[in-house]
Amino acid sequence: MKKNRIIILFISLIVAIIVISLVSNRYSTLKEKETDFAVEDTASVTQIFIADKKDNSVLLKKEGAQWTINEQFVANNKVVEFLLSTMKRLKVKSPVPLSVRNGVVSRLASNGIKVEVYQKVYRINLFDKYKFFKHEKRTKVFYVGDATQDNMGTYMLIEDAENPYIVFIPGFRGFLYSRFSPKPDDWKSHVVFNKKLADIKSVSLQFFEEPENSFKVEVEDARGNYKITALQSGEVLESYDTLRLLNFLTSFRDLRYETRMNNLMTPMKLDSIVNSTPVYELTLVDRFDDTTKVPMFKKHSMPESIANAYEMLVPIDHDRFYALINGGNDFVLMQYYVFDRVLYPLSHYRN
């Protein structure tokens, strides 16, 4: 009998906690402040959706330790962390003066950037001590507008709020609009290859102008046994420089491009380069059979308009070259200084 009373008392306590939590959450939602822009717990953020009125949008999603873009591309973690730091430090300077309020609201409605923040939160949270039932929830929706006249603040409005506010970051002089970019290109990682030796299954390097120097390296086992094949003749090298080969395979740890050129060239110029014969093509297959293929194209040392007209007279740029990455979605500029170590010909590895 005493045991049953304890069980009933325990169940009653749990029910009371749930009721109190639901009621408190309801009232806190109803009383949500119009100035609650800052995201205090950035570690719990799982997704950030940003969109403008020009059909630009980006979904930043956390997958383990890595952020992704639209569940398709790898994001630059440092840029995302900078955004999280920005949202954590947001402070309200003052309400928007009544004299300009209508104009600010109108501009926010037509040109404002919409930001949605999703976090892992608890359905029951009593005094930040008793937490139960963790789940993902959209916790904030606000609009980011243009800067104030003195560039010391940014107009912002929480969704469904009546009044916009001037928001700033203490110690920072400038506006915040550019930090909430809705364009996927602004969030993409500059990494082209980032594979450890243990993650590599094979690497192929084709020389289109010197096909006799094209080769493929296959990792046969974890004990350091490799197979090098000349792609033109099919010859398997019986002897090769082990140290040079290891330098080659370990150089794929962190290779990055310099600049994305998608929007810096006219479509006609870009097409003419992409449809030309590549100089090199690197293909890496990892141990999960994911393939990364990067065709690389020569870059003239003068503007393409002149180079196309006088191709035989214009020298090649020996510092930089073009490439296609991310399955051909991004046209980028690369440096030989960074990639030279993985562009040696087959003859470099022969004993």
C-alpha positions in Angstrom: 0.0 0.0 0.0 2.8 2.4 0.9 4.6 1.5 -2.4 1.5 2.4 -4.4 1.2 5.8 -2.6 4.8 6.6 -3.6 4.1 5.6 -7.2 1.0 7.8 -7.3 2.8 10.7 -5.7 5.7 10.4 -8.2 3.3 10.3 -11.2 1.4 13.3 -9.8 4.6 15.2 -9.5 5.6 14.5 -13.1 2.1 15.6 -14.3 2.4 18.8 -12.3 5.8 19.5 -13.8 4.5 19.0 -17.3 1.5 21.2 -16.8 3.5 24.0 -15.2 6.1 23.8 -18.0 3.5 23.9 -20.8 1.7 26.9 -19.2 4.9 28.8 -18.6 6.1 28.1 -22.2 2.7 29.3 -23.5 2.8 32.5 -21.5 6.5 33.2 -22.4 5.6 32.7 -26.1 2.7 35.1 -25.8 4.9 37.7 -24.1 7.8 37.3 -26.4 9.6 40.6 -26.7 9.9 42.5 -29.9 13.6 43.1 -29.2 14.6 39.5 -28.8 17.0 39.3 -31.8 20.1 37.7 -30.2 20.7 33.9 -30.2 22.2 33.2 -26.8 23.0 29.5 -27.2 24.6 29.3 -30.6 25.9 25.8 -29.9 22.3 24.5 -30.1 21.7 26.0 -33.6 21.0 23.3 -36.1 19.8 25.2 -39.2 19.7 28.8 -40.5 17.5 29.7 -43.4 18.1 33.0 -45.2 16.1 34.4 -48.1 15.5 37.6 -49.9 12.8 38.9 -52.2 14.8 38.1 -55.4 14.4 34.3 -55.1 17.9 33.9 -53.5 17.9 31.6 -50.5 20.3 29.4 -48.6 19.8 26.7 -46.0 22.8 26.3 -43.7 22.5 22.9 -41.9 24.8 21.4 -39.3 25.7 17.8 -39.9 28.1 16.7 -37.2 30.9 19.1 -37.1 30.4 20.3 -40.6 27.9 22.9 -42.0 26.3 22.3 -45.4 24.6 24.5 -48.0 21.2 23.5 -49.3 22.1 19.9 -48.3 24.3 19.8 -51.4 27.6 21.7 -50.9 30.1 21.9 -48.1 30.0 25.3 -46.3 32.9 27.3 -45.0 32.6 26.6 -41.3 34.5 29.8 -40.3 32.0 32.0 -42.2 29.1 30.2 -40.5 30.7 30.6 -37.1 31.2 34.3 -37.8 27.4 34.6 -38.5 26.6 32.7 -35.3 28.9 35.1 -33.4 27.1 38.0 -35.0 23.7 36.7 -33.9 24.9 36.1 -30.4 26.2 39.7 -30.0 23.1 41.5 -31.4 21.9 44.4 -29.2 19.0 46.8 -29.6 20.1 50.4 -29.7 16.7 52.0 -29.8 13.3 51.8 -31.5 13.0 53.3 -34.9 11.9 56.9 -34.7 8.2 57.5 -35.6 9.2 60.0 -38.3 10.9 57.3 -40.4 9.0 54.2 -39.1 6.7 53.7 -42.0 9.5 54.1 -44.5 11.6 51.5 -42.7 8.8 49.0 -42.4 8.1 49.5 -46.2 11.7 48.8 -47.1 11.9 45.8 -44.8 8.8 44.4 -46.5 10.2 44.9 -50.0 14.0 44.4 -49.6 14.5 42.9 -46.2 16.3 39.6 -45.7 14.4 36.9 -43.8 16.3 34.9 -41.3 14.9 31.7 -39.6 16.9 30.1 -36.8 16.3 26.5 -35.7 17.7 25.1 -32.5 17.7 22.0 -30.3 15.5 22.8 -27.3 13.6 21.0 -24.6 9.8 20.7 -24.4 10.1 20.8 -20.6 12.7 23.1 -19.2 12.3 24.1 -15.5 14.8 26.8 -14.3 17.4 25.5 -16.8 17.9 22.6 -14.4 15.3 20.0 -15.2 15.1 19.4 -19.0 13.1 16.7 -20.8 12.2 15.8 -24.4 14.8 17.4 -26.6 13.7 18.3 -30.2 14.4 20.7 -33.0 12.3 23.9 -33.2 12.2 27.1 -35.1 13.1 29.6 -32.4 13.5 32.9 -34.2 12.3 34.6 -37.4 13.4 38.2 -38.1 14.0 40.5 -41.0 17.3 42.4 -41.6 17.1 45.7 -43.4 19.4 48.5 -44.5 21.7 50.6 -42.4 21.0 53.8 -40.6 22.2 57.1 -42.0 25.3 57.1 -39.7 26.1 53.5 -40.5 26.1 52.7 -36.8 23.1 50.4 -36.8 20.9 48.2 -38.9 17.1 48.2 -39.1 15.6 44.9 -38.0 12.1 43.5 -37.3 10.9 40.4 -35.6 8.2 38.5 -37.5 4.7 39.6 -36.4 6.1 42.4 -34.2 4.6 45.9 -34.6 7.8 47.9 -34.3 11.2 47.7 -36.0 14.4 48.5 -34.1 17.9 49.8 -34.7 20.2 46.9 -33.9 24.0 47.0 -33.6 27.0 45.0 -32.2 28.9 46.8 -29.3 32.3 47.9 -30.4 31.5 47.4 -34.2 31.1 50.4 -36.5 29.1 49.4 -39.6 26.0 47.7 -40.8 25.1 44.0 -40.5 23.1 43.4 -43.8 26.0 41.8 -45.7 26.5 39.2 -43.0 23.2 37.6 -43.7 23.8 36.8 -47.4 21.0 34.7 -49.1 23.4 33.7 -51.9 24.9 30.1 -51.6 28.2 31.2 -53.2 29.0 33.4 -50.3 28.9 30.4 -47.9 30.8 27.8 -49.9 34.0 26.3 -48.7 37.2 26.9 -50.8 38.3 23.3 -50.2 38.8 21.3 -53.4 40.4 18.2 -51.9 40.6 17.4 -48.2 41.5 13.7 -47.9 44.0 11.9 -45.6 46.1 9.2 -47.1 44.1 6.6 -45.2 40.9 7.8 -47.0 42.3 7.6 -50.6 41.5 4.6 -52.8 42.9 5.9 -56.1 44.1 9.0 -57.8 44.3 9.6 -61.6 46.1 12.5 -63.3 45.6 13.1 -67.0 47.8 15.3 -69.1 45.8 16.1 -72.3 48.7 17.8 -74.1 51.2 15.1 -73.0 49.2 11.9 -72.6 52.3 9.8 -72.1 52.6 11.4 -68.7 49.1 10.5 -67.5 48.9 7.9 -64.7 46.8 6.3 -62.0 47.8 5.4 -58.5 45.8 2.8 -56.6 46.2 2.1 -52.9 46.3 -1.7 -52.6 46.5 -2.0 -48.8 47.3 0.0 -45.7 50.8 -1.4 -45.5 52.1 0.9 -48.1 51.7 -1.1 -51.3 50.7 1.0 -54.3 50.1 0.3 -58.0 51.1 3.0 -60.6 49.7 2.5 -64.1 50.6 4.6 -67.2 47.2 5.5 -68.6 48.3 5.7 -72.2 50.2 2.4 -72.5 48.7 0.5 -69.6 52.3 -0.2 -68.3 52.4 -0.9 -64.5 55.6 0.5 -63.0 57.7 -2.2 -61.4 59.8 0.4 -59.6 59.0 3.9 -58.5 60.2 6.6 -56.1 58.3 5.7 -52.9 59.0 9.0 -51.2 57.8 11.1 -54.1 54.7 9.0 -54.4 53.9 9.4 -50.7 54.4 13.2 -51.0 51.9 13.1 -53.8 49.3 11.1 -51.9 49.6 13.1 -48.7 49.3 16.5 -50.5 45.5 16.1 -50.9 44.9 16.9 -47.2 44.0 20.6 -47.8 43.9 22.0 -51.3 41.9 25.1 -51.8 41.0 27.4 -54.7 41.6 31.1 -54.8 38.4 32.7 -56.2 35.0 31.6 -57.5 34.5 33.0 -61.0 30.9 32.0 -61.7 29.6 35.6 -61.6 32.8 37.3 -62.6 32.8 36.2 -66.3 30.2 36.5 -69.0 28.5 33.2 -69.8 30.0 33.3 -73.3 33.6 33.6 -72.0 33.0 30.9 -69.4 31.5 28.5 -71.9 34.4 29.0 -74.3 36.9 28.0 -71.6 34.9 25.1 -70.2 34.3 23.7 -73.7 38.0 23.8 -74.6 40.4 20.9 -73.9 41.6 20.8 -70.3 45.3 20.9 -69.5 44.9 18.4 -66.6 42.2 16.4 -65.0 42.5 15.1 -61.4 40.2 12.3 -60.3 40.2 11.1 -56.7 38.2 8.2 -55.4 38.0 7.8 -51.6 37.5 4.6 -49.6 33.7 5.1 -49.7 33.8 5.2 -53.6 32.9 8.9 -53.7 34.6 10.5 -56.7 35.9 14.0 -57.0 36.8 15.0 -60.6 38.5 18.3 -61.3 39.2 19.3 -65.0 41.8 22.2 -65.2 42.1 24.8 -67.9 44.9 27.1 -68.9 44.6 30.8 -68.2 46.0 33.5 -70.5 48.1 36.2 -68.9 45.9 38.8 -70.7 42.1 39.4 -70.8 40.3 36.5 -72.5 38.9 38.9 -75.2 42.4 39.6 -76.4 43.7 36.0 -75.8 40.9 34.5 -78.0 41.7 36.9 -80.9 45.5 36.4 -80.7 45.8 33.0 -79.0 49.2 32.2 -80.5 50.7 35.5 -79.4 49.4 35.7 -75.8 51.5 33.9 -73.2 50.0 31.5 -70.7 49.6 32.6 -67.0 52.1 30.4 -65.1 50.8 31.5 -61.7 47.1 30.7 -62.0 44.7 28.4 -64.0 41.0 27.7 -64.1 39.1 24.6 -62.9 35.6 23.1 -62.6 34.7 21.8 -59.1 31.6 20.6 -57.3 30.5 18.4 -60.2 30.9 21.2 -62.7 28.7 23.7 -60.7 31.5 26.1 -59.8 34.1 27.6 -62.1 37.1 28.7 -60.0 40.6 30.2 -60.2 43.5 28.2 -58.7 47.1 28.8 -58.0 50.0 26.7 -59.3 51.7 27.5 -56.0 49.1 25.4 -54.2 48.5 22.6 -56.8 52.0 22.1 -58.3 52.7 19.4 -55.8 49.9 17.2 -57.3 50.6 18.0 -60.9 53.9 16.2 -61.5 54.0 13.9 -64.6 54.5 10.2 -64.5 58.2 10.6 -65.3 58.7 12.3 -61.9 57.9 9.0 -60.1 60.0 6.6 -62.1 63.2 5.4 -60.4 
